[in-house]
Amino acid sequence: MSCRDCETCTKPAVPRVGQKWMVGLLYLCTVGIAFVVKRGFMRHCPDCRHLLGNHLRRADGSFRD
């Protein structure tokens, strides 16, 4: 599932695959600690499960629609 406000969901396929490879390498190098920190301590979008910091917002803080 994807949402239109998310930078990760709206990227073209090639950069998105490169990002997934780099994140996978990060998780491997940190022996999963980065995964636990990301999943346990950061806020995620309920629709696409990506970080909320990557979502576009208006000046008042609401999501762009």
N, C-alpha and C positions, 0 to 999 in steps of 0.2 A: 504494500500500500504506500502511496506517496501523497504529499500535499504540495500545493502550489506556492506556499510561503517559505519553503525550505530550500536553502542553497544547495544542499546535497542532493535532494530529489530532482532539482531542475538542471543539474549539470549534464552535459553530454556524456555519452557512454564511456568513451576512452578515458577522460579524466576521473570519472567515478571508479573505474576499474583500477586505475593507478592509485587512487586514494585508498581503496580497499586493500591493495597489496601493501601499501605503506603502514596502514593501521595494523594489519596482520603481522608485519615484521616488528612493529613496536610491541605488540602483545607478546610475541615470541621472545624478544630481547629482554623484556621486563618480567618474564616468567608469569604472565597473567596479572601482575599487580596493577598495571594501567587499566585493564579490563574491569577489575573489581572497583577501582576508584571511579571510573567513568560510570559504571552501572549503579554503584551504591551511593555516590555523593553528588551527582549532577542531575539537573532536571531534564526530562525528555518530553518530546511531543507525544501526545496520546495517539495520534493518527499514524505517524511514520516511524516513531521510536528514535528519531535523531535528536541531537542536542537542541534545546530551545534557543541557545545563543546563535545558532545558524539560521534562525527564522527571521524573515523581514518583518519589521514593525513600523507602525506610524509614530509620529512624534508623541502622541498621547499614550503609547505603550501597547495599543491593541494591534492585533495581527492584520496585515494587509489582506484584503479579499479581492 
